[in-house]
Amino acid sequence: MARISLKDLRHSYMPDPASDDDYALKRLDVEWKDGGAYALLGPSGCGKTTLLNIISGLLTPSHGQVLFDDDDVTTLPPDQRHIAQVFQFPVIYDTMTVYDNLAFPLRNRKVPEKDVHDRVMEIAEMIELTPMLNQRASGLTADGKQKISLGRGLVRTDVNVIMFDEPLTVIDPHLKWQLRSKLKELHQRVKTTMIYVTHDQTEALTFADQVVVMNFGQVVQIGTPVELFERPQHTFVGNFIGSPGMNILSCDSDGKQASIGGQTVDLGNKVSAVPSKKLEVGVRPEFINFADKGLPVRVEAVSDAGRFKIVTTQSDGGMIKLLVDEKSDIPTDSAHLSFDQSRTYLYGDGWLLEEGA
């Protein structure tokens, strides 16, 4: 296992990058602790795979360093980094048995056969493949084959980090929850550093202790799932995480209150000086309620989501969604909204405004 440090890391696929726009991966400084569970989260094309390939050694960065503990591995090939990877599509040997698939990485490293057997049996029990050890891998379902890929990473004791590149994409939806739970359980048992790459917020937030949210090659926030939900540092994070995402409304502001369509709302992040930037208010649907007075809106749609309803309203400042308990009465036409002040934030050019920042 290893502590992974990325220092002043950047990458461009162009020979002579001249501006930030020329970089597929913009400047990044991150440290991941030994034994942690991490996720890279963002839409397609945001730089997740580029970063993963740099860590694994498949790609050498244009600038910066990759360190495992205090060793600079920036130019080392993958086989010298002791990394295991689980890909979107399971990489297994169909003609081999499940047992031989799990044993292959150890036999390839000339591990004594008794040690191979002991380790295979231990890992097979962990990932619930023991009854299938004598079956050919070709006869397994997609989730069974992905378990083999996972087991091949876990079976080695010299692995610094296990990296998962969208590993549940080909898995049936009803089995994804089971495999996510199994991954979390395995991490807690083996304590190997794990990095999980996905565009699915549910996968990232349920697996990782720390999530790195990326967009357009840039890291926009690193934090726990609670931090990303409750205090997004960027409107992208607020909108990308959550279902529905954060409401983002154009506004004017004096730093203490914001004006939306002529109606003032109090802010949870007061600032003494408001920069001359594009100003927006961000507030999640969970932190808005119907009230006797407040921001006037028109109720336009109601969607039943089971335990709650998603209500879409329209104000002079734009569309606003809120979550309402399924048993609550919902106005049929005009209404007023109140925002939870402590969860209502002011953003400038997309970034959360903070005193002294």
C-alpha positions as CSV (number, residue, x, y, z in Angstrom):
1,M,0.0,0.0,0.0
2,A,1.1,3.6,-0.5
3,R,0.4,7.2,0.1
4,I,-0.1,8.8,-3.3
5,S,1.0,12.4,-3.9
6,L,0.3,14.4,-7.1
7,K,2.4,17.6,-7.2
8,D,1.9,20.4,-9.6
9,L,0.5,17.8,-12.0
10,R,-0.7,18.9,-15.5
11,H,-1.0,17.2,-18.8
12,S,-1.5,18.3,-22.4
13,Y,-1.7,16.1,-25.5
14,M,-0.4,19.0,-27.5
15,P,3.4,19.4,-28.0
16,D,3.5,23.1,-27.0
17,P,0.5,24.1,-24.8
18,A,0.2,27.9,-24.6
19,S,-2.9,28.3,-22.4
20,D,-5.1,26.5,-19.8
21,D,-7.4,25.5,-22.6
22,D,-4.6,23.4,-24.2
23,Y,-4.4,21.2,-21.1
24,A,-6.6,18.1,-20.8
25,L,-5.7,18.0,-17.1
26,K,-5.1,21.4,-15.4
27,R,-2.9,22.0,-12.4
28,L,-3.5,19.5,-9.6
29,D,-2.0,19.1,-6.1
30,V,-3.5,16.2,-4.2
31,E,-2.4,13.8,-1.5
32,W,-4.2,10.5,-0.9
33,K,-3.5,8.7,2.4
34,D,-2.3,5.2,2.6
35,G,-5.3,2.8,2.9
36,G,-8.0,5.3,2.0
37,A,-11.0,4.9,-0.4
38,Y,-11.2,7.7,-3.0
39,A,-13.3,8.5,-6.0
40,L,-12.7,10.6,-9.2
41,L,-16.2,11.9,-10.1
42,G,-17.2,13.9,-13.2
43,P,-18.8,13.8,-16.6
44,S,-17.3,12.2,-19.7
45,G,-14.3,14.1,-21.0
46,C,-13.5,15.8,-17.7
47,G,-10.0,14.3,-17.3
48,K,-10.7,11.3,-15.0
49,T,-9.2,8.7,-17.3
50,T,-6.2,10.9,-18.1
51,L,-5.5,11.2,-14.4
52,L,-6.0,7.5,-13.9
53,N,-3.6,6.6,-16.7
54,I,-1.0,9.0,-15.2
55,I,-1.3,7.3,-11.8
56,S,-1.0,3.8,-13.3
57,G,1.9,4.7,-15.5
58,L,0.2,4.3,-18.8
59,L,0.8,8.0,-19.4
60,T,3.6,10.3,-18.5
61,P,2.4,13.8,-17.4
62,S,3.6,16.9,-19.3
63,H,4.4,18.6,-15.9
64,G,4.6,17.6,-12.3
65,Q,5.3,14.5,-10.2
66,V,3.6,11.3,-9.1
67,L,4.9,10.0,-5.8
68,F,4.1,6.7,-4.0
69,D,5.1,7.4,-0.4
70,D,8.2,9.5,-1.0
71,D,9.3,7.7,-4.2
72,D,9.0,9.6,-7.5
73,V,7.4,7.1,-9.9
74,T,6.5,9.7,-12.6
75,T,8.5,7.9,-15.3
76,L,8.2,4.4,-14.0
77,P,6.2,1.9,-16.2
78,P,3.1,0.2,-14.8
79,D,4.8,-3.1,-13.9
80,Q,7.1,-1.3,-11.5
81,R,4.4,0.6,-9.7
82,H,2.6,-2.5,-8.3
83,I,-0.8,-1.4,-9.3
84,A,-3.9,-3.5,-9.9
85,Q,-6.7,-2.2,-12.2
86,V,-10.3,-3.3,-12.6
87,F,-11.7,-2.1,-15.9
88,Q,-15.2,-1.3,-17.2
89,F,-15.2,-4.6,-19.1
90,P,-13.9,-7.6,-17.1
91,V,-10.4,-8.8,-18.1
92,I,-10.3,-12.5,-17.5
93,Y,-9.2,-15.7,-19.1
94,D,-12.4,-17.4,-20.2
95,T,-10.8,-20.8,-20.8
96,M,-9.4,-21.0,-17.3
97,T,-11.3,-21.9,-14.1
98,V,-12.2,-19.3,-11.6
99,Y,-9.5,-20.7,-9.3
100,D,-6.8,-20.4,-12.1
101,N,-7.9,-16.9,-12.9
102,L,-7.4,-15.8,-9.3
103,A,-4.1,-17.7,-9.0
104,F,-2.6,-16.4,-12.3
105,P,-1.1,-13.1,-10.9
106,L,0.7,-15.0,-8.1
107,R,1.9,-17.9,-10.3
108,N,3.2,-15.3,-12.8
109,R,5.3,-13.9,-9.9
110,K,6.6,-17.4,-9.0
111,V,4.8,-17.5,-5.7
112,P,5.0,-21.0,-4.1
113,E,1.9,-23.1,-4.9
114,K,0.9,-23.6,-1.3
115,D,0.9,-19.9,-0.7
116,V,-1.0,-19.4,-4.0
117,H,-3.7,-21.9,-2.8
118,D,-4.0,-20.3,0.6
119,R,-4.3,-16.8,-0.8
120,V,-6.8,-17.8,-3.5
121,M,-9.1,-19.6,-1.0
122,E,-9.0,-16.5,1.3
123,I,-9.9,-14.0,-1.5
124,A,-12.5,-16.4,-3.0
125,E,-14.2,-16.5,0.4
126,M,-14.1,-12.7,0.6
127,I,-15.8,-12.1,-2.8
128,E,-18.2,-15.0,-2.5
129,L,-16.7,-17.1,-5.4
130,T,-15.8,-20.2,-3.4
131,P,-18.6,-22.4,-4.8
132,M,-17.5,-21.5,-8.4
133,L,-13.8,-22.1,-8.1
134,N,-13.8,-25.1,-10.4
135,Q,-16.1,-23.6,-13.0
136,R,-14.8,-22.1,-16.2
137,A,-14.9,-18.3,-16.1
138,S,-16.7,-18.2,-19.5
139,G,-19.9,-19.6,-17.8
140,L,-20.2,-16.8,-15.3
141,T,-22.5,-13.8,-15.4
142,A,-21.1,-10.2,-15.9
143,D,-21.1,-9.6,-12.2
144,G,-19.3,-12.9,-11.5
145,K,-16.6,-12.0,-14.1
146,Q,-16.2,-8.6,-12.5
147,K,-15.7,-10.3,-9.1
148,I,-12.9,-12.3,-10.7
149,S,-11.3,-9.0,-11.9
150,L,-11.6,-7.6,-8.4
151,G,-10.2,-10.8,-6.9
152,R,-7.1,-10.7,-9.2
153,G,-6.3,-7.3,-7.8
154,L,-6.9,-8.3,-4.2
155,V,-5.0,-11.6,-4.4
156,R,-1.6,-9.9,-4.6
157,T,0.0,-8.7,-1.3
158,D,2.4,-6.3,-3.0
159,V,-0.2,-4.0,-4.5
160,N,0.2,-0.2,-3.7
161,V,-3.2,0.8,-5.0
162,I,-6.2,-0.8,-6.7
163,M,-7.9,1.4,-9.3
164,F,-11.4,0.9,-10.6
165,D,-12.3,2.4,-14.0
166,E,-16.1,2.6,-14.2
167,P,-16.3,-1.1,-13.0
168,L,-20.1,-1.4,-12.7
169,T,-21.1,0.0,-16.1
170,V,-21.9,-3.4,-17.6
171,I,-23.5,-4.7,-14.4
172,D,-27.3,-5.1,-14.2
173,P,-28.9,-2.3,-12.1
174,H,-30.2,-4.6,-9.4
175,L,-26.8,-6.1,-8.9
176,K,-24.9,-2.8,-8.7
177,W,-26.0,-2.1,-5.2
178,Q,-24.7,-5.5,-4.1
179,L,-21.3,-5.0,-5.7
180,R,-21.0,-1.5,-4.3
181,S,-21.7,-2.8,-0.8
182,K,-19.1,-5.6,-1.4
183,L,-16.4,-3.2,-2.5
184,K,-17.0,-1.0,0.6
185,E,-16.9,-4.1,2.8
186,L,-13.7,-5.4,1.2
187,H,-12.0,-2.0,1.6
188,Q,-12.7,-2.0,5.3
189,R,-11.3,-5.5,5.6
190,V,-8.1,-5.2,3.5
191,K,-7.3,-1.5,4.0
192,T,-5.7,-1.2,0.6
193,T,-5.6,2.2,-1.1
194,M,-8.4,2.3,-3.6
195,I,-9.3,4.8,-6.3
196,Y,-12.7,4.5,-8.0
197,V,-13.4,6.4,-11.3
198,T,-17.0,7.0,-12.2
199,H,-19.5,9.5,-13.7
200,D,-22.2,8.1,-11.3
201,Q,-22.6,10.2,-8.2
202,T,-24.2,7.3,-6.3
203,E,-21.3,5.0,-6.8
204,A,-18.8,7.7,-5.8
205,L,-20.6,8.9,-2.7
206,T,-21.4,5.4,-1.4
207,F,-17.9,4.1,-1.9
208,A,-15.4,6.9,-1.1
209,D,-14.2,8.6,2.0
210,Q,-13.0,11.5,-0.2
211,V,-14.4,12.4,-3.6
212,V,-12.4,14.4,-6.2
213,V,-15.0,16.2,-8.4
214,M,-13.6,17.2,-11.9
215,N,-14.9,19.2,-14.8
216,F,-13.2,20.3,-18.0
217,G,-9.8,18.9,-16.7
218,Q,-10.0,20.9,-13.5
219,V,-10.5,19.7,-9.9
220,V,-13.4,21.9,-8.6
221,Q,-13.7,20.3,-5.1
222,I,-12.2,17.6,-2.9
223,G,-14.2,16.6,0.1
224,T,-16.4,14.0,1.9
225,P,-19.8,13.2,0.5
226,V,-21.4,15.4,3.2
227,E,-19.1,18.3,2.4
228,L,-19.9,18.1,-1.3
229,F,-23.6,18.0,-0.6
230,E,-23.9,20.6,2.2
231,R,-21.3,23.2,1.0
232,P,-20.5,23.0,-2.7
233,Q,-17.5,25.1,-3.5
234,H,-18.7,25.5,-7.1
235,T,-22.1,25.7,-8.8
236,F,-21.0,22.7,-10.9
237,V,-20.7,20.6,-7.8
238,G,-24.0,21.8,-6.5
239,N,-25.7,21.0,-9.8
240,F,-23.9,17.7,-10.5
241,I,-24.4,16.1,-7.1
242,G,-27.9,15.7,-5.8
243,S,-31.2,14.6,-7.5
244,P,-32.5,17.2,-8.3
245,G,-29.3,19.3,-8.2
246,M,-28.9,22.6,-6.5
247,N,-31.0,25.5,-7.7
248,I,-28.8,28.2,-9.3
249,L,-30.4,31.7,-9.6
250,S,-28.9,34.9,-11.0
251,C,-29.0,37.7,-8.4
252,D,-27.7,41.0,-7.2
253,S,-26.1,41.2,-3.8
254,D,-24.5,43.5,-1.2
255,G,-22.7,40.5,0.4
256,K,-25.2,40.1,3.2
257,Q,-28.4,39.6,1.3
258,A,-29.2,38.7,-2.3
259,S,-31.9,40.0,-4.5
260,I,-33.7,37.5,-6.7
261,G,-36.4,39.1,-9.0
262,G,-36.7,42.0,-6.6
263,Q,-37.1,39.8,-3.5
264,T,-34.3,39.7,-0.9
265,V,-33.0,36.5,0.7
266,D,-30.5,36.1,3.5
267,L,-27.1,34.4,2.9
268,G,-25.2,31.8,4.8
269,N,-21.8,33.0,3.5
270,K,-21.7,36.7,4.1
271,V,-18.8,38.7,2.6
272,S,-17.9,42.3,3.2
273,A,-16.9,43.0,-0.4
274,V,-18.7,41.7,-3.5
275,P,-16.4,41.3,-6.5
276,S,-17.5,42.5,-9.9
277,K,-18.4,39.0,-11.1
278,K,-21.4,37.1,-12.3
279,L,-23.4,36.6,-9.1
280,E,-25.6,33.7,-8.4
281,V,-27.5,32.2,-5.4
282,G,-27.3,28.5,-4.8
283,V,-29.7,26.5,-2.6
284,R,-30.6,22.9,-2.7
285,P,-34.3,21.7,-3.1
286,E,-34.0,20.1,0.3
287,F,-33.5,23.5,2.0
288,I,-36.6,25.3,0.5
289,N,-40.1,25.3,1.9
290,F,-43.5,26.8,1.1
291,A,-44.3,29.7,3.4
292,D,-46.8,32.4,4.0
293,K,-44.4,35.0,2.7
294,G,-41.1,35.0,0.8
295,L,-40.1,34.7,-2.8
296,P,-43.3,34.6,-5.0
297,V,-43.5,31.7,-7.4
298,R,-46.0,29.9,-9.6
299,V,-46.3,26.1,-9.2
300,E,-45.8,24.5,-12.6
301,A,-45.3,20.7,-12.0
302,V,-45.3,18.1,-9.3
303,S,-43.5,14.7,-9.7
304,D,-44.0,11.9,-7.3
305,A,-40.7,10.4,-6.2
306,G,-42.0,8.0,-3.6
307,R,-41.3,9.3,-0.1
308,F,-41.4,12.9,-1.3
309,K,-42.5,15.0,-4.3
310,I,-40.4,17.2,-6.5
311,V,-42.2,20.5,-7.1
312,T,-41.1,22.7,-10.0
313,T,-41.9,26.4,-9.6
314,Q,-41.2,29.5,-11.6
315,S,-40.1,32.8,-10.1
316,D,-39.1,36.1,-11.8
317,G,-35.5,35.0,-11.2
318,G,-35.9,31.5,-12.8
319,M,-37.0,28.0,-12.2
320,I,-36.8,26.7,-8.6
321,K,-37.3,23.1,-7.5
322,L,-38.0,21.9,-4.0
323,L,-38.6,18.6,-2.2
324,V,-41.9,18.2,-0.3
325,D,-43.0,15.4,2.0
326,E,-45.5,13.1,0.2
327,K,-48.2,13.9,2.7
328,S,-47.8,17.7,2.6
329,D,-50.4,19.9,0.8
330,I,-49.0,21.6,-2.3
331,P,-50.4,25.0,-3.6
332,T,-52.0,24.6,-7.0
333,D,-51.1,28.0,-8.4
334,S,-49.3,30.9,-6.8
335,A,-47.2,30.4,-3.6
336,H,-44.2,31.8,-1.7
337,L,-40.9,30.1,-0.9
338,S,-38.5,30.5,2.1
339,F,-34.9,29.5,1.9
340,D,-32.9,28.0,4.8
341,Q,-30.4,30.9,5.4
342,S,-27.6,28.7,6.6
343,R,-27.7,26.6,3.4
344,T,-28.2,29.5,0.9
345,Y,-24.9,30.5,-0.7
346,L,-23.6,33.3,-2.9
347,Y,-21.4,32.4,-5.8
348,G,-19.2,34.6,-8.0
349,D,-18.3,33.3,-11.5
350,G,-19.4,29.9,-10.2
351,W,-17.1,29.8,-7.1
352,L,-18.4,30.0,-3.6
353,L,-17.6,33.5,-2.2
354,E,-15.8,33.4,1.2
355,E,-14.4,36.2,3.3
356,G,-10.7,36.7,2.6
357,A,-10.6,34.1,-0.2
